[in-house]
């Protein structure tokens, strides 16, 4: 028994140590703005936490870190990057006018991020040397210059690491990032030198390709940690892939990722891990669109070609986030709190239900969504139930918002305790970027539609008509155009009759 207790304590310590705790202040911050942390090196790049800012600019939260590495920090439509490690506790502060582009950091993450800031300034001062004039140089001179630049920059990284006490992991990451930038410039030289030097027959020598190979010795590590390196590899294989794609008999019907998966299968040099990350990168970039992509085809490509379990897991998270629950599957049972304080699940009551996910911190809802929602509810209420699920940070804010924003609109008001960290948000794949969002559950409690973000979307109206048996009125575009013209020039009609 004692042995099992020790193992349990160890497992609990592992779970707790993977969490990152954050608190801080944004001077002049607004409760309508949120702070998000997103893993910057993963396949999915989905928000890990969405933190509210109070009326004094204070914020506090925590999230489970997938790994040590770079994370994107967003606020008020702006973004910056920060290096974080599992188990860290940190304090971040800044001014609303410049945050998170400019911020001060204290705590466990200070040394590593001071290192990143210092090296970034030096890198930016050196970047002007990678210019068009270098692309004109003869290959031996170009290689000598690029090797000197690489060496100088690596030396600066080591000096800053010693001075600021940065961890070896973050130093290695920055060196890999530097190497990727050098490799990207090599690709530019290879493709552009012939044109800028007036030598259309130019091809790089073996010295050039040998040097390039030395920079890709850590290929698997760089493709795992750096999306910019994945982008470099895509550019590198771009011409060969284009030629391959042109030969495919189904090129006009197959998805980009399906053809790219076949192309990678023919490559004998890239490792399976690199292929997995590249394919997931292409799927995320080109085929994760709920309006134009077939989710079953996307999943089929992932299941058939991607072997790495972590890559597949990350990609599935992205697929679920974008497409939501599969149409026809049972809607998950989740515990919600009603406006009267009683607990309950989403009630179907033998009628289809339109579910709205919302929160008070999205001003778009009150300004644009509610007026249209009232019209939708009034038209379909005889045949469709309506459920409004609030994802605010506190029950008090839910009560205030529901009474102010949805008062008088037929439907049931629910609160998902925990907001975006709630059971409801996790099981229905709700993120901040999906608010406000709308989806249908049929009379049998099964998911009946994708998630919609615009109540005026023609596909949304089509799904509402289908599930309710009603036919919403449509406007003849020509009549609407004539009405608009008359409103702009009220004398036009009387002038025409004279």
C-alpha positions as CSV (number, residue, x, y, z in Angstrom):
1,X,0.0,0.0,0.0
2,X,2.8,2.4,0.9
3,X,4.5,1.7,-2.5
4,X,1.3,2.7,-4.4
5,X,1.0,5.8,-2.2
6,X,4.5,6.9,-3.1
7,X,3.9,6.3,-6.8
8,X,0.7,8.3,-6.6
9,X,2.5,11.2,-4.9
10,X,5.2,11.1,-7.6
11,X,2.6,11.2,-10.4
12,X,0.9,14.1,-8.7
13,X,4.2,16.0,-8.5
14,X,4.9,15.4,-12.2
15,X,1.4,16.8,-13.1
16,X,1.8,19.8,-10.9
17,X,5.4,20.5,-12.0
18,X,4.3,20.7,-15.7
19,X,2.1,23.7,-14.9
20,X,3.2,27.3,-15.4
21,X,1.8,29.9,-13.1
22,X,1.5,33.4,-14.3
23,X,0.4,36.7,-12.7
24,X,1.0,40.3,-13.5
25,X,-0.5,43.7,-14.4
26,X,-1.2,45.6,-17.6
27,X,-1.3,49.3,-16.7
28,X,-4.5,50.8,-18.2
29,X,-5.7,47.3,-19.2
30,X,-9.3,46.6,-20.0
31,X,-11.6,43.8,-18.9
32,X,-12.7,43.5,-22.5
33,X,-9.2,42.3,-23.5
34,X,-7.8,38.9,-22.7
35,X,-4.3,37.4,-22.4
36,X,-3.6,34.1,-24.2
37,X,-0.6,31.8,-24.1
38,X,-0.1,29.6,-27.1
39,X,2.5,26.9,-27.7
40,X,4.5,28.4,-30.6
41,X,6.3,25.2,-31.7
42,X,3.5,22.7,-31.7
43,X,1.5,21.4,-34.6
44,X,-1.8,22.7,-33.3
45,X,-0.7,26.1,-31.9
46,X,-3.9,26.4,-30.0
47,X,-4.5,28.6,-26.9
48,X,-3.4,26.8,-23.7
49,X,-5.0,29.4,-21.5
50,X,-7.2,32.5,-21.9
51,X,-6.8,34.9,-18.9
52,X,-9.0,37.8,-18.0
53,X,-7.8,41.3,-17.0
54,X,-9.7,43.1,-14.2
55,X,-10.5,46.8,-14.1
56,X,-7.2,47.5,-12.5
57,X,-5.2,45.6,-15.1
58,X,-4.4,42.6,-12.9
59,X,-4.4,39.1,-14.2
60,X,-3.6,35.6,-12.9
61,X,-3.7,32.1,-14.3
62,X,-1.9,28.8,-14.9
63,X,-1.7,26.2,-17.7
64,X,-0.2,22.8,-18.3
65,X,2.9,23.2,-20.5
66,X,3.3,20.6,-23.2
67,X,7.1,21.2,-23.1
68,X,9.9,23.7,-22.5
69,X,10.1,26.1,-25.4
70,X,8.7,29.3,-27.0
71,X,5.2,30.4,-26.3
72,X,3.2,33.2,-28.0
73,X,1.7,35.7,-25.7
74,X,-1.2,37.7,-27.1
75,X,-3.2,40.7,-25.9
76,X,-5.4,43.3,-27.7
77,X,-4.6,41.9,-31.1
78,X,-0.8,42.1,-30.5
79,X,1.7,39.2,-30.0
80,X,5.2,38.6,-28.6
81,X,7.1,35.4,-27.8
82,X,8.4,34.2,-24.4
83,X,10.5,31.2,-23.5
84,X,8.9,29.1,-20.7
85,X,9.8,25.9,-18.9
86,X,7.5,23.5,-17.1
87,X,6.9,24.3,-13.4
88,X,7.9,28.0,-13.7
89,X,6.3,30.8,-11.8
90,X,6.6,34.3,-13.3
91,X,5.3,37.8,-13.0
92,X,4.8,39.9,-16.2
93,X,3.9,43.6,-16.3
94,X,3.6,46.3,-19.0
95,X,1.6,49.2,-20.3
96,X,-1.6,48.6,-22.3
97,X,-0.4,50.8,-25.1
98,X,2.6,48.6,-25.9
99,X,1.9,45.3,-24.1
100,X,2.9,42.5,-25.0
101,X,5.4,43.9,-27.5
102,X,7.1,45.5,-24.6
103,X,7.0,43.9,-21.2
104,X,8.9,43.4,-18.0
105,X,9.4,39.9,-16.6
106,X,10.3,38.7,-13.1
107,X,10.6,35.2,-11.6
108,X,11.9,31.9,-12.9
109,X,11.8,32.9,-16.5
110,X,13.7,36.1,-16.2
111,X,17.2,35.0,-17.1
112,X,16.2,33.0,-20.2
113,X,14.1,35.8,-21.6
114,X,16.7,38.5,-20.8
115,X,19.0,36.4,-22.9
116,X,16.5,36.2,-25.8
117,X,16.0,40.0,-25.7
118,X,19.7,40.7,-25.7
119,X,20.5,38.3,-28.5
120,X,17.5,39.5,-30.6
121,X,18.9,43.1,-30.6
122,X,22.3,41.9,-31.8
123,X,20.7,39.7,-34.5
124,X,18.6,42.6,-35.8
125,X,21.6,44.8,-36.0
126,X,23.4,42.1,-38.0
127,X,20.4,41.3,-40.3
128,X,21.2,44.2,-42.7
129,X,24.3,42.3,-43.8
130,X,22.0,39.6,-45.3
131,X,21.0,41.7,-48.3
132,X,20.8,41.8,-52.1
133,X,24.4,42.7,-52.5
134,X,25.4,39.4,-50.9
135,X,23.3,37.5,-53.5
136,X,25.4,39.1,-56.3
137,X,28.7,37.9,-54.9
138,X,30.5,34.9,-56.5
139,X,29.9,31.7,-54.6
140,X,33.3,31.3,-52.8
141,X,33.1,34.9,-51.5
142,X,29.4,34.4,-50.5
143,X,30.2,31.3,-48.6
144,X,33.1,32.9,-46.8
145,X,30.9,35.9,-45.8
146,X,27.9,33.7,-44.6
147,X,30.2,31.5,-42.5
148,X,31.7,34.6,-40.9
149,X,28.3,36.0,-40.1
150,X,27.1,32.6,-38.7
151,X,30.2,32.4,-36.5
152,X,29.9,36.0,-35.2
153,X,26.3,35.5,-34.3
154,X,26.9,32.1,-32.5
155,X,29.8,33.8,-30.6
156,X,27.4,36.5,-29.4
157,X,24.8,33.9,-28.3
158,X,27.5,32.2,-26.2
159,X,28.7,35.5,-24.6
160,X,25.2,36.5,-23.7
161,X,24.4,33.1,-22.3
162,X,27.4,33.2,-20.0
163,X,26.7,36.8,-18.9
164,X,23.0,36.3,-18.2
165,X,23.0,32.7,-17.0
166,X,20.7,31.3,-19.7
167,X,19.9,27.6,-19.7
168,X,21.6,25.4,-22.3
169,X,18.2,24.4,-23.8
170,X,17.3,28.0,-24.7
171,X,20.8,28.6,-26.1
172,X,20.5,25.5,-28.3
173,X,17.0,26.7,-29.5
174,X,18.3,30.1,-30.5
175,X,21.3,28.6,-32.3
176,X,18.9,26.3,-34.2
177,X,16.8,29.4,-35.1
178,X,19.9,31.2,-36.3
179,X,20.9,28.1,-38.4
180,X,17.4,28.1,-39.9
181,X,17.8,31.8,-40.9
182,X,21.2,31.0,-42.5
183,X,19.7,28.1,-44.4
184,X,16.8,30.2,-45.6
185,X,19.3,32.7,-47.0
186,X,21.2,29.9,-48.7
187,X,18.0,28.9,-50.5
188,X,17.6,32.5,-51.6
189,X,21.1,32.6,-53.0
190,X,20.7,29.3,-54.8
191,X,17.5,30.5,-56.5
192,X,18.3,34.1,-57.1
193,X,22.1,34.4,-57.8
194,X,21.9,33.4,-61.4
195,X,19.3,36.1,-62.1
196,X,20.9,39.0,-60.2
197,X,24.4,38.1,-61.5
198,X,23.2,37.7,-65.1
199,X,24.2,34.0,-65.2
200,X,21.0,32.0,-65.9
201,X,22.9,28.7,-66.1
202,X,24.3,29.1,-62.6
203,X,24.2,26.1,-60.3
204,X,25.8,25.9,-56.8
205,X,28.9,23.7,-56.3
206,X,29.5,20.7,-54.1
207,X,31.1,23.0,-51.5
208,X,27.9,24.9,-51.3
209,X,25.7,21.7,-50.8
210,X,28.2,20.2,-48.4
211,X,28.1,23.3,-46.2
212,X,24.3,23.2,-46.4
213,X,24.3,19.6,-45.2
214,X,26.4,20.4,-42.2
215,X,23.7,22.9,-41.1
216,X,21.0,20.3,-41.2
217,X,22.7,17.7,-39.0
218,X,20.0,18.4,-36.3
219,X,17.2,18.2,-38.8
220,X,14.7,16.2,-36.6
221,X,15.3,18.5,-33.6
222,X,14.8,21.6,-35.6
223,X,11.7,20.4,-37.4
224,X,10.2,19.5,-34.1
225,X,10.9,22.8,-32.3
226,X,10.8,25.4,-35.1
227,X,7.8,26.1,-37.4
228,X,10.2,28.4,-39.3
229,X,12.4,25.4,-40.1
230,X,9.3,23.5,-41.4
231,X,8.6,26.5,-43.6
232,X,12.3,26.4,-44.8
233,X,11.9,22.7,-45.7
234,X,8.7,23.3,-47.6
235,X,10.4,26.0,-49.6
236,X,13.3,23.7,-50.2
237,X,11.1,20.9,-51.7
238,X,8.7,23.4,-53.4
239,X,9.8,22.9,-57.0
240,X,9.9,19.1,-56.8
241,X,6.5,19.0,-55.2
242,X,5.0,21.2,-57.8
243,X,6.4,19.0,-60.6
244,X,5.0,15.9,-58.7
245,X,1.6,17.5,-58.2
246,X,1.2,18.4,-61.9
247,X,1.5,14.7,-62.8
248,X,-1.2,13.5,-60.4
249,X,-4.4,12.5,-62.3
250,X,-6.6,13.6,-59.5
251,X,-4.8,17.0,-59.0
252,X,-8.1,18.9,-59.5
253,X,-10.0,16.9,-56.9
254,X,-7.6,15.7,-54.2
255,X,-6.6,17.9,-51.3
256,X,-3.2,19.6,-51.1
257,X,-2.3,17.5,-48.1
258,X,-3.3,14.2,-49.8
259,X,-1.0,14.9,-52.8
260,X,1.8,16.2,-50.5
261,X,1.6,13.0,-48.4
262,X,2.1,10.9,-51.6
263,X,5.0,13.2,-52.5
264,X,6.7,12.7,-49.1
265,X,6.3,8.9,-49.4
266,X,8.6,9.0,-52.5
267,X,11.4,10.9,-50.6
268,X,14.2,8.5,-49.4
269,X,16.3,11.1,-47.5
270,X,13.9,12.7,-45.0
271,X,13.2,10.9,-41.8
272,X,9.7,9.7,-40.9
273,X,9.6,12.3,-38.0
274,X,10.4,15.1,-40.4
275,X,7.8,13.9,-42.9
276,X,5.2,13.7,-40.1
277,X,5.9,17.3,-39.0
278,X,5.9,18.6,-42.6
279,X,2.6,16.9,-43.5
280,X,0.9,18.1,-40.3
281,X,2.2,21.6,-41.1
282,X,0.7,21.4,-44.6
283,X,-2.6,20.1,-43.3
284,X,-2.9,22.9,-40.7
285,X,-1.9,25.5,-43.3
286,X,-4.2,24.4,-46.2
287,X,-6.9,22.0,-45.2
288,X,-8.2,23.1,-41.8
289,X,-11.2,25.2,-43.1
290,X,-14.6,24.1,-41.8
291,X,-16.3,25.7,-44.8
292,X,-14.3,24.3,-47.6
293,X,-12.6,21.1,-46.3
294,X,-14.0,17.6,-45.7
295,X,-13.0,16.7,-42.2
296,X,-13.2,12.9,-42.9
297,X,-10.7,13.3,-45.8
298,X,-8.3,15.4,-43.6
299,X,-8.4,12.7,-40.9
300,X,-7.9,10.0,-43.4
301,X,-4.6,11.6,-44.6
302,X,-3.5,12.1,-41.0
303,X,-4.3,8.5,-40.0
304,X,-2.8,6.9,-43.0
305,X,0.5,8.8,-43.3
306,X,1.5,10.3,-39.9
307,X,3.2,7.8,-37.6
308,X,4.4,9.9,-34.7
309,X,1.8,9.7,-31.9
310,X,2.6,13.2,-30.5
311,X,2.3,14.8,-34.0
312,X,-1.0,13.0,-34.6
313,X,-2.3,14.0,-31.2
314,X,-1.5,17.7,-31.8
315,X,-3.0,17.6,-35.2
316,X,-6.2,15.9,-34.0
317,X,-6.5,18.7,-31.4
318,X,-6.3,21.3,-34.2
319,X,-8.8,19.3,-36.3
320,X,-11.3,19.1,-33.4
321,X,-10.8,22.8,-32.6
322,X,-11.6,23.9,-36.2
323,X,-14.3,21.4,-37.1
324,X,-15.9,20.8,-33.7
325,X,-17.8,17.7,-32.8
326,X,-18.7,15.3,-35.7
327,X,-22.2,15.7,-37.1
328,X,-24.3,12.8,-35.9
329,X,-22.4,11.9,-32.8
330,X,-24.0,12.2,-29.3
331,X,-23.7,15.6,-27.8
332,X,-21.6,15.3,-24.6
333,X,-23.3,15.5,-21.2
334,X,-21.9,18.4,-19.2
335,X,-22.9,19.9,-15.9
336,X,-24.0,23.5,-16.3
337,X,-25.6,26.1,-14.0
338,X,-28.8,27.8,-14.8
339,X,-29.7,31.4,-14.1
340,X,-31.7,30.3,-11.1
341,X,-28.7,28.6,-9.6
342,X,-29.8,25.0,-10.3
343,X,-27.5,22.6,-12.0
344,X,-28.4,20.8,-15.2
345,X,-27.5,19.6,-18.7
346,X,-28.4,21.1,-22.0
347,X,-32.1,20.3,-22.3
348,X,-33.4,19.0,-25.6
349,X,-37.1,18.3,-24.7
350,X,-37.9,16.6,-28.0
351,X,-37.0,19.6,-30.1
352,X,-33.9,20.6,-31.9
353,X,-31.7,23.1,-30.0
354,X,-29.5,26.0,-31.2
355,X,-26.7,26.4,-28.7
356,X,-24.8,29.8,-28.5
357,X,-21.5,30.0,-26.7
358,X,-20.7,33.5,-25.6
359,X,-18.9,35.7,-23.0
360,X,-19.3,39.4,-21.9
361,X,-15.7,40.2,-22.9
362,X,-16.5,40.0,-26.6
363,X,-18.1,43.4,-27.4
364,X,-19.1,42.1,-30.9
365,X,-21.9,40.0,-29.3
366,X,-23.8,42.9,-27.8
367,X,-23.2,45.2,-30.8
368,X,-23.8,42.9,-33.7
369,X,-25.0,39.4,-32.7
370,X,-27.9,40.1,-30.3
371,X,-30.0,42.1,-32.7
372,X,-29.8,39.3,-35.4
373,X,-30.2,36.6,-32.7
374,X,-33.5,38.2,-31.7
375,X,-34.8,37.9,-35.2
376,X,-33.6,34.3,-35.5
377,X,-35.2,33.3,-32.2
378,X,-38.5,35.0,-33.1
379,X,-38.8,33.2,-36.4
380,X,-37.8,29.7,-35.3
381,X,-38.9,29.6,-31.7
382,X,-42.0,27.5,-32.4
383,X,-39.9,24.6,-33.7
384,X,-36.5,25.1,-32.1
385,X,-35.2,25.5,-28.5
386,X,-32.5,28.0,-27.7
387,X,-29.7,27.5,-25.2
388,X,-27.2,30.3,-24.3
389,X,-24.0,29.1,-22.6
390,X,-22.0,31.7,-20.9
391,X,-18.2,31.3,-20.5
392,X,-17.3,34.3,-18.3
393,X,-14.7,33.9,-15.6
394,X,-17.2,34.1,-12.7
395,X,-20.8,33.2,-12.0
396,X,-21.5,36.8,-10.9
397,X,-20.4,38.1,-14.3
398,X,-22.6,35.4,-16.0
399,X,-25.7,36.6,-14.0
400,X,-25.0,40.2,-14.8
401,X,-24.4,39.6,-18.5
402,X,-27.3,37.2,-19.1
403,X,-29.8,39.6,-17.4
404,X,-28.5,42.6,-19.4
405,X,-27.8,41.1,-22.8
406,X,-30.3,38.3,-23.2
407,X,-33.3,39.5,-21.1
408,X,-36.6,38.9,-22.9
409,X,-35.1,36.5,-25.5
410,X,-36.8,33.1,-25.3
411,X,-34.3,30.4,-24.3
412,X,-32.5,28.8,-21.4
413,X,-29.4,30.6,-19.9
414,X,-26.6,28.4,-18.6
415,X,-23.2,29.1,-17.1
416,X,-20.2,26.8,-17.7
417,X,-18.2,27.0,-14.5
418,X,-14.6,27.7,-15.2
419,X,-15.3,29.6,-18.4
420,X,-12.9,28.6,-21.1
421,X,-11.3,26.0,-18.7
422,X,-14.7,24.4,-18.1
423,X,-15.9,20.9,-18.9
424,X,-18.2,22.3,-21.5
425,X,-15.4,24.2,-23.3
426,X,-13.2,21.1,-23.3
427,X,-15.8,18.6,-24.5
428,X,-17.3,20.9,-27.1
429,X,-13.9,22.3,-28.2
430,X,-14.7,25.9,-27.4
431,X,-11.8,28.5,-27.6
432,X,-11.8,32.3,-27.3
433,X,-11.5,32.6,-31.1
434,X,-14.8,30.6,-31.4
435,X,-16.9,33.1,-29.4
436,X,-19.6,33.8,-30.3
437,X,-20.3,30.4,-31.8
438,X,-23.5,28.6,-32.7
439,X,-24.2,24.9,-33.3
440,X,-27.3,22.7,-33.6
441,X,-28.3,19.6,-31.5
442,X,-31.2,17.6,-33.0
443,X,-34.3,16.4,-31.0
444,X,-32.5,13.1,-30.2
445,X,-29.5,14.9,-28.6
446,X,-27.1,14.4,-31.5
447,X,-24.8,17.1,-33.0
448,X,-26.6,18.3,-36.1
449,X,-24.3,21.0,-37.6
450,X,-20.8,22.5,-37.7
451,X,-20.1,25.6,-35.6
452,X,-21.2,28.8,-37.2
453,X,-19.9,32.3,-36.3
454,X,-22.3,34.4,-38.4
455,X,-26.1,34.2,-38.1
456,X,-26.4,35.7,-41.6
457,X,-24.4,32.8,-43.1
458,X,-26.4,31.2,-45.9
459,X,-25.3,27.7,-44.7
460,X,-26.5,28.5,-41.2
461,X,-30.0,29.6,-42.6
462,X,-30.1,26.4,-44.7
463,X,-29.3,24.2,-41.6
464,X,-32.0,26.1,-39.5
465,X,-34.6,25.6,-42.2
466,X,-33.8,22.0,-42.6
467,X,-33.9,21.1,-38.9
468,X,-37.0,23.2,-38.2
469,X,-39.1,22.5,-41.3
470,X,-39.6,26.3,-41.7
471,X,-38.5,28.4,-44.6
472,X,-36.9,31.7,-43.6
473,X,-37.7,34.6,-46.0
474,X,-35.1,35.5,-48.5
475,X,-34.4,38.9,-50.1
476,X,-34.2,39.2,-53.9
477,X,-30.7,40.8,-54.4
478,X,-31.9,42.9,-57.3
479,X,-34.8,44.3,-55.2
480,X,-32.4,45.0,-52.3
481,X,-30.1,46.8,-54.7
482,X,-32.9,49.0,-56.0
483,X,-34.0,49.8,-52.4
484,X,-30.4,50.8,-51.5
485,X,-30.2,53.1,-54.6
486,X,-33.5,54.7,-53.7
487,X,-32.3,55.3,-50.2
488,X,-29.2,57.0,-51.5
489,X,-31.2,59.1,-54.0
490,X,-34.9,59.4,-52.9
491,X,-35.6,61.6,-56.0
492,X,-34.6,58.9,-58.4
493,X,-38.0,57.2,-58.5
494,X,-40.0,60.4,-58.9
495,X,-37.6,61.6,-61.6
496,X,-38.1,58.4,-63.6
497,X,-41.9,58.9,-63.7
498,X,-41.7,62.4,-65.0
